[in-house]
Amino acid sequence: MTLRRGKIRRIVHVASAGIALVLLAACKVDLSTTVTVAENGSGSIVVVARADAAAVAAAPELATSLNLDDLRAAGWEVDVVSPAADGGLTVTVSRAFANTDEATTFLSQLSGESGPLRNLSLKRTGSTNDARYSLGGQAGLPQGLAGFADSEALAVLGTAPFAASLATQGVSLDEALIMNFTVTMPGAEGANNATSVLGADDGVSTSFSWLIPVDQSELVLSASTRDRDVSAMLASYAAQAFLVLMILLVAGAVMYIASVAYRRKSSTPTP
């Protein structure tokens, strides 16, 4: 489904409404975004927002007040668990993508211009047996918690309503909100600035994770991998060498047959 930019922004802010409500109650929210890429460039995006039991107790209507219809209409799968095992609230939003270009499009729907994840781009280059993957973008809240609200909401609530509420409660933003971003791409670790890097035991993929700052600073996200199938590459080179050899053998055989025919013709007496 194709959505206009304004529609996409509304989707982002609807998804952020629960976070805003919880922050106004000065409770704790964990927001994690995970991107997983397969060898063919397909994969999935999963966003999980968790509010603790204190948030649910402070705002028992939280689960029913979340209007996520726009997300579903845009093709995202939404799952709301309330109460969760720990008594809190868990909202999971996910979507599969067919290739890295589609992933980039879907990632642009995660955040507005001032939101926590911006200008994310996922790329795959190279050949089938020697591919390179890269992810880039910016993370953080350059305008503070105002990044979780659109201009209409800010006009009603004020420029920094969430921050004022936290100040009243005596809670710092880094205590109330923790955000993480993780991308897993095929291949071995390349250049990156991730907070942590974890390679799979079988060496097939590498996971990069960042802790997104909430102090109005900006973090540039950068990660890359190289996925080489050495055995397949050697098999391809061997096949090419064998083909060249066969061509040379056939050419040699043709030349030999031609030379034999020429000699026989030359040695035949003229009547």
Secondary structure by P-SEA (a helix, b strand, c coil): ccccaaaaaaaaaaaaaaaaaaaaacbbbbbbbbbbbccccccbbbbbbbbcaaaaaacccccccccaaaaaaabbbbbbbccccccbbbbbbbcccccaaaaaaaaaaccccccccccccccccccccbbbbbccccccccccccccccaaaaaaccccaaaaaaaaacccccccbbbbbbbbbccccccccccbbbbcccccbbbbbbbcccccbbbbbbbbbbbbaaaaaaaaaaaaaaaaaaaaaaaaaaaaaaaaaaaaaaacccc
